[in-house]
Amino acid sequence: MALLDGLTGRLSAIVGRMRGKTRVSEQDLKDMMREIRLALLEADVNYQVVTDLVAEISEKAKGQAIMESLTPGQQVVKAVHEALIAILGQTVSRLAVSPTGFTVLMLYGLQGSGKTTTAAKLALMLKRKGKKPLLTSVDVHRPAAARQLDILAHQAGVPCFIKPEESDAVTIAELAVARARYLMCDTLIVDTAGRMAIDAEMMRELKSIARVVNPTEKLLIVDAMIGQEAVSVALGFEAQIGLDGFIITKLDSDARGGAALSIRRMTGKPIKLLCVGEKIEDIEEFHPDRLASRILGMGDVLTLIEKASATLDEKKTQASLDKLLKNQFTLEDMLGQFREVKKMGSLRDVLGMLPGMGGKQIADAQIDDKAVDRQMAIICSMTRKERLNPNLLNASRRKRIAAGSGTTVQDVNRLVRQFEETQKMMKRFNGKGKGMNPLASLGRRGMPF
C-alpha cells in the first residue's frame, strides 16, 4: 500500500527498536513518543488525532504491568498497536443491508475523488458476494460521468441505468429505482454529482435525490491524496446530509495517508471500504486491526489469504503443482503462474502483507514491480515449441526473444536459469520423499525480482 509506506517505515523502525528491549526507561518512552509524534505529523495525520494517539500510547506504556513485565519492549509495541486500533475503529463496520430486501447505497464525494470508479468496484464486489446490484448515475452536470459508469458497469458485468439526455437528477433517481425493482435487483448503487467544493446548490440536489431513493447507507468517497482537507470535507458532508461511513480511495498513491488515520476519530463515523489500486477488483473491506498491523510492519496474512482465495484459480494452481511434482512443468506453465500472480496486484503490496516486511525492508529489497511483466514478455516472445522444450533455446533464438520482448539476452538467460533451477529442485524433492513442501524453496528462488 504505497500510501502508507512512509509511515510504516518510520513506525515499524521505532517499534522494532523497542521490541527487543528487556528494560524500558522513562527516557526510552519519551524518545519513542517524540518519534511517533513526528512520524504521524509527517504522514499528514490531523494534529488533534496525533495528540490523542500519543496520549493513549503514553498512558498504556507507563503502566506498572509493562514496567514489571519480562518483555517490556514487546508490551510497549502491543500498547502502540492497541492505540492505533482505537484510532481506526475497534471493529469491522460492514455495509448495511435493508430488511426490506432492497438496499440503496448512495455515494457522495467531491469531483475527482474516484466516485464513479468506486461505484463500479463496489458493484463488482457485491456481485461476487451473491448480490444483484444495479448501477445508476444521477450526475446531470457531467454527461461523460454517466457514460463512464456505463462502460465500467459493462466491465464488471452488472446492469446500469443512465439517462444522459435527462436534465433533472431527481427524475433519473425515480426511474432508476423503478428499473432496479423491475429487474429484481436487491441493491441500487447511486453515483451522485461531485463539485470542486461543497456548495448550497449541491447539497439541495443531494437531499432531493435522497428523499426519492431513501438510501440505506450514505457513503462519502474520500480521496486519500487530499490529506488534511479530507477531514474538512467529511465534516462538511456530515453536517449537511449525515453520513453512515467512508470509502477511502487512491490508497495505492504516494500520498502520506493521514486521512485514513484521522477521519474516523474526527467524525465518529467508520471507514467501511478501501480502494487499493486502479483495477476494478481493487476494493476490500476495512479491518482496523489488520491495517494497524501493517502500519507497524507486522504484516496482514489474513488479507493476503483472502486476496489469494478470491483471485487465484485453484484448479490451475493445483495443476501447476502436480506438474512440478511430476517434473512436467514447462515455461508455458510458468507463464500461467505469472498471470495468476499478477491478479493479486503489486508485488510490493503482497510482500507488505507478510510479517516483518515493513516499508524499510521492502525498500531495501529493491522490489521491481515490473519484473513480472518483463518475465512474461520474454516467455510470450517464444514459440510454443520453445516454451514446451527450453532445450531448443540456442544463442540465436535467445537473441531473437530478447529483441522481441524488449529485454536483453542476459534477462533471457536469467529466466531460463531460474526455470532450470526450479526443475532441479523438484527432482531433489521427488527423490527425498513426498512429505516435503516444494513451495517453500520456490518462494526463495523462484520469485521474479
C-alpha positions in Angstrom: 0.0 0.0 0.0 2.2 2.8 -1.3 0.2 5.4 0.6 1.3 4.2 4.0 4.9 3.2 3.1 6.5 6.3 4.7 4.5 6.0 7.9 5.0 2.2 8.0 8.8 2.6 7.6 9.0 5.1 10.4 6.7 3.3 12.9 8.0 -0.2 12.2 11.6 1.0 12.8 10.5 2.7 16.1 8.7 -0.4 17.5 11.4 -2.7 16.1 13.9 -0.9 18.4 11.6 -1.3 21.4 10.6 -4.9 20.7 13.9 -6.4 21.9 14.4 -4.3 25.0 14.5 -6.1 28.3 14.2 -2.9 30.2 12.3 0.3 29.2 13.2 3.5 30.9 11.2 6.8 31.1 13.7 8.3 28.7 13.1 5.4 26.2 9.3 6.1 26.3 9.8 9.8 26.0 12.1 9.4 22.9 9.6 6.9 21.4 6.7 9.3 21.9 8.6 12.1 20.2 9.4 9.9 17.2 5.9 8.6 16.9 4.5 12.2 17.0 6.9 13.3 14.2 6.1 10.3 12.1 2.3 10.9 12.4 2.6 14.6 11.7 4.8 13.9 8.6 2.1 11.5 7.4 -0.4 14.4 7.5 -2.4 13.0 10.3 -4.7 15.6 12.0 -2.9 17.3 14.9 -5.7 16.6 17.4 -5.7 12.9 16.4 -1.9 12.8 16.9 -2.2 14.4 20.3 -4.9 11.8 21.3 -2.9 8.9 20.0 0.3 9.8 21.7 -1.6 10.4 25.0 -3.2 7.0 24.7 0.1 5.2 24.0 1.9 7.1 26.8 -0.8 6.1 29.3 -0.6 2.5 28.4 3.1 2.3 28.1 3.7 3.8 31.5 1.5 1.2 33.2 3.0 -0.9 36.0 2.3 -4.1 34.1 4.7 -3.0 31.3 7.5 -1.8 33.6 7.4 -5.1 35.6 7.0 -7.4 32.6 9.6 -9.8 31.5 9.3 -8.5 27.9 8.6 -4.7 28.4 9.7 -3.9 24.8 7.0 -6.2 23.4 4.4 -4.8 25.8 5.1 -1.3 24.5 4.7 -2.5 20.9 1.4 -4.0 22.0 0.3 -0.7 23.5 1.1 1.1 20.3 -0.8 -1.5 18.3 -3.9 -1.2 20.5 -3.8 2.6 20.4 -3.7 2.6 16.6 -6.7 0.2 16.5 -8.6 2.5 18.9 -8.0 5.4 16.5 -9.0 3.5 13.4 -12.0 1.8 15.0 -12.3 -1.3 17.2 -14.5 -3.4 14.9 -15.1 -4.1 11.2 -18.1 -2.0 10.0 -19.8 -3.7 7.1 -22.3 -2.3 4.7 -25.8 -2.3 6.0 -28.5 -4.4 4.3 -32.1 -3.2 4.2 -34.6 -5.5 5.9 -37.0 -4.8 3.0 -34.7 -6.7 0.7 -33.9 -3.6 -1.4 -30.7 -1.9 -0.3 -29.8 1.6 -1.7 -26.2 2.8 -1.4 -25.8 6.5 -2.1 -22.2 7.6 -2.9 -21.1 11.2 -2.3 -17.8 13.0 -2.9 -16.0 15.9 -4.4 -15.1 15.9 -8.1 -12.1 13.8 -8.8 -12.4 11.7 -5.7 -12.9 8.5 -7.7 -16.6 8.2 -7.1 -17.7 6.7 -10.4 -14.9 4.1 -10.4 -15.6 3.2 -6.8 -19.3 2.7 -7.7 -18.3 0.1 -10.3 -15.8 -1.6 -7.9 -18.5 -1.7 -5.2 -20.9 -3.3 -7.7 -18.4 -6.0 -8.7 -17.6 -6.8 -5.0 -21.3 -7.2 -4.2 -21.9 -9.3 -7.3 -19.1 -11.7 -6.2 -20.8 -11.9 -2.8 -24.0 -13.1 -4.5 -25.9 -9.8 -4.6 -27.7 -8.4 -7.7 -26.7 -4.8 -7.9 -27.8 -2.1 -10.4 -25.6 1.0 -11.0 -27.1 4.4 -11.8 -25.6 7.9 -12.4 -27.6 10.9 -11.3 -24.9 13.3 -12.4 -26.6 15.8 -14.8 -23.7 18.2 -14.7 -21.2 15.9 -16.4 -22.8 13.7 -19.0 -19.5 12.0 -19.6 -19.7 10.7 -16.0 -22.8 8.6 -16.8 -21.2 7.2 -19.9 -18.1 6.3 -17.9 -20.2 4.5 -15.4 -21.9 2.6 -18.2 -18.6 1.4 -19.5 -17.3 0.4 -16.1 -20.6 -1.5 -15.4 -20.1 -3.5 -18.6 -16.6 -4.4 -17.4 -18.0 -5.5 -14.0 -20.8 -7.4 -15.7 -23.6 -5.6 -13.8 -26.6 -3.7 -15.2 -26.5 0.1 -15.4 -29.3 2.7 -15.8 -28.3 6.1 -17.2 -30.3 8.9 -18.9 -27.7 11.3 -20.4 -30.5 13.4 -22.1 -32.4 14.0 -18.8 -31.5 17.3 -17.0 -33.3 16.5 -13.7 -31.3 14.4 -11.3 -34.4 13.5 -9.2 -36.3 12.2 -12.2 -33.4 9.9 -13.1 -33.3 8.7 -9.5 -37.0 7.8 -9.6 -36.6 6.0 -12.9 -33.5 4.1 -11.5 -35.4 2.8 -8.5 -38.3 1.6 -10.8 -35.7 0.0 -13.1 -34.0 -1.8 -10.3 -37.2 -3.2 -8.9 -38.3 -4.3 -12.4 -35.0 -6.2 -12.9 -35.5 -7.7 -9.4 -32.1 -6.2 -8.2 -31.5 -6.3 -4.5 -29.1 -3.4 -4.4 -29.1 0.1 -6.1 -25.8 2.0 -6.2 -26.4 5.7 -6.8 -23.4 7.7 -8.2 -24.1 11.3 -7.5 -22.6 14.5 -8.9 -19.5 16.0 -7.5 -18.3 19.6 -7.3 -14.9 21.2 -6.8 -16.1 22.3 -3.4 -19.2 21.9 -1.2 -21.9 24.4 -2.0 -25.6 25.0 -1.1 -26.9 24.0 -4.6 -25.1 20.7 -4.4 -26.5 19.9 -1.0 -30.0 20.8 -2.0 -29.8 18.4 -5.0 -28.3 15.6 -2.9 -31.1 16.0 -0.3 -33.8 15.9 -3.0 -32.3 12.7 -4.5 -32.1 11.1 -1.0 -35.8 11.7 -0.4 -36.6 9.8 -3.6 -34.3 6.8 -3.3 -34.4 6.5 0.6 -30.7 5.4 1.0 -29.9 2.5 3.3 -26.3 3.8 3.5 -24.9 7.3 2.7 -21.2 6.8 2.0 -18.6 9.5 1.3 -15.8 8.8 -1.1 -12.6 10.3 0.3 -9.6 10.8 -1.8 -6.6 9.9 0.3 -4.4 12.2 -1.7 -6.0 15.4 -0.4 -4.6 14.9 3.1 -5.9 17.2 5.9 -8.6 18.6 3.6 -10.3 15.2 3.7 -11.4 15.8 7.3 -12.9 19.2 6.5 -14.8 17.7 3.5 -16.1 14.8 5.7 -17.2 17.2 8.5 -19.0 19.4 5.9 -21.0 16.5 4.4 -21.8 15.1 7.8 -23.2 18.4 9.0 -25.3 18.9 5.8 -26.7 15.5 5.0 -25.4 13.0 7.6 -23.2 10.1 6.7 -23.0 6.4 7.6 -19.4 5.8 6.7 -16.5 6.3 4.3 -14.7 4.6 1.4 -11.1 5.7 1.1 -9.7 5.8 -2.4 -6.3 6.0 -4.0 -4.5 4.1 -1.3 -2.0 3.0 -3.9 -0.8 6.5 -4.4 2.3 8.2 -3.0 0.2 10.4 -0.7 1.1 10.4 3.0 -2.1 8.7 4.2 -3.1 10.9 7.2 -6.8 10.9 6.1 -7.1 7.1 6.8 -5.9 7.7 10.4 -7.7 11.0 11.0 -11.2 10.7 9.5 -12.8 8.1 11.8 -11.7 9.8 15.0 -12.7 13.3 13.9 -16.2 12.4 12.6 -17.1 9.3 14.7 -18.2 7.5 11.5 -16.5 4.3 10.4 -14.3 3.6 7.3 -16.1 0.8 5.5 -14.1 0.0 2.4 -10.6 0.8 0.9 -9.8 1.1 -2.8 -6.2 -0.2 -3.1 -5.5 0.0 -6.8 -6.7 1.1 -10.3 -8.2 -2.3 -11.3 -12.0 -2.7 -10.9 -11.4 -5.5 -8.4 -9.1 -3.5 -6.2 -11.5 -2.9 -3.3 -11.6 -4.5 0.1 -13.3 -4.4 3.5 -11.6 -2.2 6.0 -10.2 -4.1 9.0 -8.8 -1.7 11.6 -6.7 -4.3 13.4 -5.1 -5.5 10.1 -4.2 -2.0 8.9 -2.7 -1.3 12.3 -0.6 -4.4 12.0 0.6 -3.4 8.5 1.5 0.1 9.7 3.7 -1.4 12.4 5.3 -3.9 9.9 3.6 -6.9 11.5 2.0 -8.0 8.2 -1.5 -8.8 7.3 -1.6 -12.5 6.5 -5.4 -12.8 6.7 -6.0 -10.2 3.9 -3.3 -11.9 1.8 -5.1 -15.3 2.2 -8.4 -13.7 1.3 -6.9 -12.0 -1.7 -5.3 -15.2 -2.9 -8.6 -17.1 -2.4 -10.5 -14.5 -4.4 -8.1 -14.1 -7.3 -6.2 -17.3 -7.8 -7.6 -20.1 -9.9 -7.5 -23.1 -7.6 -7.6 -25.7 -10.4 -4.9 -24.0 -12.4 -2.7 -23.7 -9.3 -3.2 -27.4 -8.4 -2.5 -28.4 -12.0 0.8 -26.5 -12.0 1.8 -28.0 -8.6 1.0 -31.5 -9.9 3.2 -30.8 -13.0 6.0 -29.6 -10.7 5.9 -32.8 -8.7 6.0 -34.9 -11.8 8.8 -32.9 -13.5 6.4 -31.9 -16.3 6.4 -28.1 -15.5 7.1 -26.0 -18.7 7.7 -22.4 -19.5 4.1 -22.3 -20.6 3.1 -23.3 -17.1 5.4 -20.7 -15.7 3.7 -18.0 -17.8 0.3 -19.1 -16.4 1.7 -18.8 -12.9 3.0 -15.3 -13.6 -0.5 -14.4 -14.8 -2.0 -15.7 -11.6 0.5 -13.7 -9.5 -0.4 -10.5 -11.5 -4.1 -10.9 -10.5 -3.1 -10.4 -6.8 -1.7 -6.9 -7.6 1.6 -5.2 -6.9 4.4 -7.4 -5.5 5.2 -4.6 -3.1 1.7 -4.8 -1.6 1.6 -8.6 -1.5 5.0 -8.7 0.3 3.9 -5.8 2.5 1.3 -8.2 4.0 4.0 -10.6 5.2 5.1 -10.2 8.8 8.4 -8.4 9.1 8.2 -6.9 5.6 7.6 -3.2 6.6 8.3 -0.2 4.3 12.0 -0.2 5.0 12.5 -3.9 4.4 10.7 -3.7 1.1 12.6 -0.6 0.1 15.9 -2.3 0.9 14.9 -5.4 -1.1 14.6 -3.1 -4.2 11.5 -4.9 -5.4 10.7 -4.2 -9.1 7.0 -4.5 -9.7 7.7 -4.6 -13.5 9.9 -7.7 -13.2 6.9 -10.0 -13.7 5.9 -8.1 -16.8 9.4 -8.5 -18.2 9.4 -12.2 -17.5 6.0 -12.6 -19.1 7.2 -10.6 -22.2 10.2 -12.9 -22.6 8.1 -16.1 -22.4 5.4 -14.6 -24.8 8.2 -13.9 -27.3 9.0 -17.6 -27.5 7.2 -20.0 -29.8 5.0 -22.6 -28.2 7.6 -25.3 -29.2 10.3 -23.3 -27.3 8.1 -22.9 -24.2 7.5 -26.7 -24.1 11.1 -27.6 -24.8 13.6 -24.9 -23.5 16.5 -27.1 -24.7 15.8 -25.6 -28.2 16.8 -22.1 -26.9 20.2 -21.7 -28.6 22.1 -18.4 -28.8 20.3 -17.1 -31.9 16.9 -17.9 -30.6 17.7 -16.2 -27.3 18.8 -13.1 -29.2 15.5 -13.1 -31.2 13.5 -13.5 -28.0 15.4 -10.6 -26.3 14.7 -8.3 -29.3 11.0 -9.4 -29.4 10.5 -8.8 -25.7 12.4 -5.5 -25.4 14.9 -7.1 -22.9 18.5 -8.3 -23.1 20.0 -11.7 -23.7 21.1 -11.6 -20.1 17.5 -11.3 -19.0 16.5 -14.3 -21.1 19.4 -16.3 -19.7 18.4 -15.4 -16.2 14.8 -16.6 -16.7 16.0 -19.8 -18.3 18.4 -20.4 -15.4 15.6 -19.7 -12.9 13.4 -22.2 -14.7 16.2 -24.9 -14.8 16.9 -24.4 -11.1 13.2 -24.9 -10.3 13.3 -28.2 -12.2 16.4 -29.4 -10.4 14.9 -28.6 -7.1 11.8 -30.6 -8.0 13.9 -33.6 -8.9 15.6 -33.4 -5.5 12.2 -33.2 -3.7 10.9 -36.1 -5.6 13.9 -38.1 -4.7 13.7 -37.3 -1.0 10.1 -38.2 -0.5 6.6 -36.9 -0.7 6.5 -35.3 2.7 8.4 -32.2 1.7 6.8 -29.0 0.6 8.2 -27.9 -2.8 6.7 -24.4 -2.5 9.0 -23.5 0.4 12.0 -23.1 -1.8 10.1 -21.7 -4.7 9.3 -18.7 -2.6 13.1 -18.2 -2.1 14.4 -19.0 -5.6 11.5 -18.6 -7.9 10.4 -15.0 -7.0 10.5 -12.9 -10.2 12.5 -9.9 -8.8 
